[in-house]
Amino acid sequence: MADLVASVHKNNGRSLPDKPVVVTFDDGYADFHTHALPLLEQYTFPATVFLTSGWVSDAGKDAAGKPLDDMLSWGQAREIAQTGIEIGGHSHSHPQLDQLPDAELRQELRKNKGLLEERIGAPVATMAYPYGYSSARVRREVRKAGYWAACAVNNTLAADRHDLLAIPRLTIGRHTTMSMFRRAVEGSAIPLIYLRERALTKGYAVVRRTRYGLRRVRGNV
């Protein structure tokens, strides 16, 4: 992701394919190391892993949140980074960032970035929002935390017009058929493939803005 953004927006002279595709993985599950990494290396595909620092299997005193499955260890994350896979941020405890008070939001972003850079030993320039949720307030804090690009979901193709702090992505899940995957990679019939997901995303956005507004009125944020 960092290479794509640098090539498109910083004019660094690197050539891109006509239709560049960035493969990203969220959260940092252990099966990335056992299943995905060998295939990426076999086909020499680059990728980005957005890692939740509080979910790392040996997080110790920094453990936070509730991972849904077995997670990568710090040693595995370092090994992944050494193969050339980019490690990006994904918050510390995987909350809905747009629902957090300012102080907690800053802590989530900065602790995640700080731990990743300390444990991986490399700068972390990009991140992805947990659940894809963000807001103008969240994006301002992301910039202040030192990230220069961030990914949402939105299930639409990324283009130059998009905000660098809200780069859309296409969801590939267990119910994605090979036909759907092929069409997504080719950039064809995207609105039809993701009709349901895009409708749900818009509905969730309204609910989240309303919920956050009510909490502000009540003085809870």
C-alpha positions as CSV (number, residue, x, y, z in Angstrom):
1,M,0.0,0.0,0.0
2,A,2.8,2.4,0.9
3,D,4.5,1.8,-2.5
4,L,1.3,2.4,-4.4
5,V,0.5,5.6,-2.7
6,A,4.1,6.8,-3.1
7,S,4.1,6.0,-6.8
8,V,0.8,7.6,-7.5
9,H,0.9,10.7,-5.3
10,K,4.6,11.5,-4.7
11,N,5.9,11.1,-8.3
12,N,8.8,8.9,-7.2
13,G,9.5,7.6,-10.7
14,R,8.4,4.0,-10.0
15,S,6.4,2.5,-12.9
16,L,3.1,0.8,-12.1
17,P,1.1,-1.8,-14.0
18,D,-1.9,-0.4,-16.0
19,K,-4.2,-1.9,-13.3
20,P,-2.2,-2.1,-10.1
21,V,-3.7,-4.4,-7.4
22,V,-2.7,-4.2,-3.7
23,V,-3.4,-7.3,-1.6
24,T,-4.1,-6.4,2.0
25,F,-4.8,-8.5,5.1
26,D,-6.4,-7.0,8.3
27,D,-5.9,-7.8,12.0
28,G,-2.8,-10.1,11.9
29,Y,-4.1,-13.7,12.1
30,A,-1.7,-16.5,12.5
31,D,-2.9,-18.2,9.3
32,F,-1.3,-15.4,7.3
33,H,2.1,-16.8,8.2
34,T,1.2,-20.4,7.6
35,H,-1.1,-20.1,4.5
36,A,-0.8,-16.8,2.8
37,L,2.9,-15.9,3.1
38,P,4.2,-19.1,1.4
39,L,1.9,-18.4,-1.6
40,L,2.8,-14.7,-1.8
41,E,6.5,-15.7,-1.8
42,Q,5.9,-18.4,-4.4
43,Y,4.4,-16.0,-6.8
44,T,6.5,-13.0,-5.7
45,F,3.4,-10.9,-4.8
46,P,3.9,-8.0,-2.5
47,A,1.2,-7.4,0.2
48,T,0.4,-5.3,3.3
49,V,-0.7,-6.7,6.7
50,F,-2.5,-4.2,8.9
51,L,-1.7,-5.5,12.4
52,T,-3.6,-5.0,15.7
53,S,-0.9,-4.6,18.3
54,G,-3.0,-5.5,21.3
55,W,-4.0,-8.8,19.7
56,V,-0.5,-10.2,19.0
57,S,-0.2,-13.6,20.6
58,D,2.7,-12.6,22.9
59,A,1.5,-9.1,23.5
60,G,1.9,-9.6,27.3
61,K,1.2,-6.5,29.3
62,D,0.1,-4.7,26.1
63,A,-2.6,-7.2,25.4
64,A,-6.0,-5.5,24.6
65,G,-9.2,-6.3,22.9
66,K,-10.6,-9.7,22.0
67,P,-9.1,-11.4,19.0
68,L,-11.4,-13.8,17.1
69,D,-8.8,-16.4,16.2
70,D,-5.1,-17.4,16.7
71,M,-2.9,-14.4,16.1
72,L,0.6,-13.7,14.8
73,S,3.5,-13.4,17.3
74,W,5.9,-10.5,17.3
75,G,8.6,-12.8,16.0
76,Q,6.4,-13.9,13.1
77,A,5.5,-10.3,12.3
78,R,9.2,-9.4,12.2
79,E,9.9,-12.4,9.9
80,I,7.0,-11.3,7.6
81,A,8.4,-7.7,7.4
82,Q,11.9,-9.1,6.5
83,T,10.4,-10.8,3.5
84,G,9.3,-7.5,2.1
85,I,5.7,-7.6,3.2
86,E,4.6,-4.2,4.5
87,I,3.3,-4.0,8.1
88,G,0.8,-1.3,8.7
89,G,-1.3,-0.1,11.7
90,H,-4.8,-1.3,12.6
91,S,-5.2,0.3,16.1
92,H,-4.2,-1.2,19.4
93,S,-7.4,-3.0,20.5
94,H,-9.5,-2.9,17.3
95,P,-12.4,-0.6,18.5
96,Q,-14.8,1.4,16.4
97,L,-12.5,4.4,16.3
98,D,-15.2,6.9,15.4
99,Q,-17.0,6.2,18.6
100,L,-14.0,6.9,20.9
101,P,-13.4,10.1,22.9
102,D,-10.5,12.1,21.6
103,A,-8.0,11.0,24.3
104,E,-8.7,7.2,23.8
105,L,-8.6,7.7,20.0
106,R,-5.2,9.2,20.2
107,Q,-4.0,6.4,22.5
108,E,-5.3,3.7,20.1
109,L,-3.5,5.2,17.1
110,R,-0.2,6.2,18.7
111,K,0.3,3.1,20.9
112,N,-0.3,0.9,17.8
113,K,2.2,2.8,15.7
114,G,4.8,3.0,18.4
115,L,4.7,-0.7,19.3
116,L,4.8,-1.7,15.6
117,E,7.8,0.4,14.9
118,E,9.6,-0.7,18.0
119,R,8.9,-4.4,17.5
120,I,9.3,-4.6,13.7
121,G,12.2,-2.2,13.6
122,A,10.9,-0.2,10.6
123,P,8.7,2.9,10.0
124,V,5.0,2.4,9.7
125,A,3.4,4.8,7.2
126,T,0.0,3.4,6.5
127,M,-3.0,2.0,8.5
128,A,-6.4,0.6,8.0
129,Y,-9.5,1.5,10.1
130,P,-11.0,-1.4,12.2
131,Y,-14.3,-2.4,10.5
132,G,-13.5,0.3,7.9
133,Y,-15.1,3.0,10.2
134,S,-13.7,6.5,10.3
135,S,-14.8,10.1,10.4
136,A,-13.2,13.5,9.7
137,R,-12.2,13.7,13.3
138,V,-10.6,10.2,13.2
139,R,-8.8,11.1,10.0
140,R,-7.3,14.3,11.5
141,E,-6.0,12.2,14.4
142,V,-4.6,9.6,12.1
143,R,-2.6,12.4,10.3
144,K,-1.4,13.8,13.6
145,A,-0.2,10.3,14.7
146,G,2.2,10.3,11.8
147,Y,0.4,8.2,9.1
148,W,0.3,9.5,5.6
149,A,-2.2,7.1,4.2
150,A,-5.1,5.0,5.6
151,C,-7.5,2.5,4.2
152,A,-11.3,2.2,4.6
153,V,-13.4,-0.4,2.9
154,N,-16.3,1.1,0.9
155,N,-16.1,-1.6,-1.7
156,T,-15.3,0.6,-4.6
157,L,-12.1,1.0,-6.8
158,A,-9.5,3.4,-5.5
159,A,-8.8,6.4,-7.7
160,D,-6.8,9.6,-7.6
161,R,-9.9,11.5,-6.4
162,H,-10.0,9.7,-3.1
163,D,-8.6,11.1,0.1
164,L,-5.3,9.5,1.1
165,L,-6.7,9.0,4.5
166,A,-9.8,7.1,3.2
167,I,-8.6,4.9,0.4
168,P,-11.3,2.4,-0.5
169,R,-10.8,-1.3,-0.7
170,L,-12.8,-4.3,-2.0
171,T,-13.7,-7.0,0.6
172,I,-12.7,-10.6,-0.2
173,G,-14.2,-13.0,2.2
174,R,-15.0,-16.7,2.6
175,H,-18.2,-16.3,0.5
176,T,-16.3,-14.6,-2.4
177,T,-16.4,-17.0,-5.4
178,M,-13.6,-17.3,-7.9
179,S,-15.8,-15.6,-10.4
180,M,-16.5,-12.7,-8.1
181,F,-12.8,-12.5,-7.3
182,R,-11.8,-12.4,-11.0
183,R,-14.3,-9.7,-11.8
184,A,-13.2,-7.6,-8.7
185,V,-9.6,-7.8,-9.8
186,E,-10.5,-6.9,-13.3
187,G,-12.6,-4.0,-12.1
188,S,-15.8,-5.1,-13.7
189,A,-19.3,-5.1,-12.3
190,I,-18.0,-3.8,-8.9
191,P,-21.3,-2.0,-8.0
192,L,-23.3,-5.2,-8.7
193,I,-20.9,-7.5,-6.8
194,Y,-20.9,-5.4,-3.7
195,L,-24.5,-4.0,-3.8
196,R,-25.4,-5.5,-0.5
197,E,-22.2,-4.5,1.3
198,R,-22.3,-0.9,0.0
199,A,-25.9,-0.5,1.2
200,L,-25.0,-1.9,4.7
201,T,-21.9,0.4,4.9
202,K,-24.1,3.5,4.2
203,G,-26.6,2.4,6.8
204,Y,-24.0,1.7,9.4
205,A,-22.5,5.2,8.8
206,V,-25.8,6.9,9.6
207,V,-26.2,4.8,12.8
208,R,-22.6,5.5,13.9
209,R,-22.9,9.3,13.4
210,T,-26.2,9.3,15.3
211,R,-24.8,7.2,18.1
212,Y,-21.8,9.4,18.5
213,G,-23.9,12.6,18.4
214,L,-26.2,11.3,21.1
215,R,-23.2,10.4,23.3
216,R,-21.8,13.9,22.9
217,V,-25.1,15.4,23.9
218,R,-25.1,13.3,27.0
219,G,-21.6,14.3,27.8
220,N,-20.1,10.8,27.4
221,V,-17.4,11.7,24.9
